[in-house]
Amino acid sequence: YKVYTLMDEVELPEEEPGNQLEEVVAKRRSERSFTGEAIALEDLSALLFYTYGKSDPAGRFRAVASAGALYPLEIYLIVRNVTGLDRGVYHYNVDHHSLDVLSHDDRWDELKKCVWMQDTDDPDSPALAVVFTAIFRRSTLKYQDRGYRMILIEAGLAAQNLALLVTSRGLGSYFVGGFLDNPLGELLGIDGVDEAPLLPVILGQPKDSNP
């Protein structure tokens, strides 16, 4: 951070969490140690809906700012241990608030080959991975090159929504910046050109609570 040592300084009041939202924001940390236990389908449903679902009562808008309300992101799941779900690959169907089954096969070992999970104590302990992708033309048709920047901003907003929701439910997560684009795209069944992966997020039951 920057410090202006030669400027006048205005002191601000000290802050303590004053409501539930502020408590969740203060507790939000990356978690890389998981128990290997399952997470509940009910928790996963809430995470998806409040991250990027149609939370507007009229069914149009979502809980992220999206340039032109174009919503260029898609969400995929590589499931390892979620109650009521087979291992496999799923796509979040925003319109129906449901999961499209892309594969019933266990694809976790494939995920470990293309997503950098070496910082995880045990790469087989997370419950699932959530992958944000983008269909670029949804934004670039209107905003051209600047649409790409807007997509990245939106991905950050959605990912932070997910991280805060995970924290609020006593779960753990961390973002992964290191991954192989083409193999991950193949795992999800996307072409890597019109639609490409932006950000994998690893989720699970945390071993230790963050302070």
GIKA-V387227 format. One record per backbone hydrogen bond with DSSP energy under -0.5 kcal/mol. NH is the residue of the N-H (numbers start at 1). CO is the residue of the C=O. If there is no record, write none. Layout:
# GIKA-V387227
nh: (NH NH)
co: (CO CO)
This chain:
# GIKA-V387227
nh: (5 7 11 23 24 25 26 27 28 31 34 35 36 39 44 45 46 47 48 49 50 51 52 53 53 55 56 59 63 69 70 74 76 77 78 79 79 80 81 83 85 88 89 90 91 92 93 93 94 97 98 100 101 102 102 103 107 111 112 113 113 114 114 115 116 117 120 121 125 127 128 129 130 131 132 132 133 134 135 136 136 138 139 140 141 142 143 144 146 147 148 148 149 150 151 152 153 154 155 156 157 158 159 160 161 162 163 164 165 166 167 168 169 169 170 171 172 174 176 177 179 180 181 184 185 186 187 188 189 190 192 196 198 199 200 201 202 203 204 205 206 207)
co: (3 4 9 19 20 21 22 23 24 173 32 205 125 81 40 41 42 43 44 45 46 47 48 48 49 53 61 56 53 66 67 133 131 90 129 77 88 127 127 39 82 79 103 77 100 75 91 98 92 93 93 91 99 89 100 89 105 107 108 109 110 110 111 111 178 115 117 32 122 203 203 78 201 76 130 199 74 196 72 134 194 135 136 136 137 139 139 140 143 144 144 145 145 146 147 148 149 150 151 152 153 154 155 156 157 158 159 160 161 162 163 164 165 166 167 166 204 202 200 175 177 114 179 180 181 182 183 184 185 185 195 134 132 132 176 130 174 128 172 37 204 33)
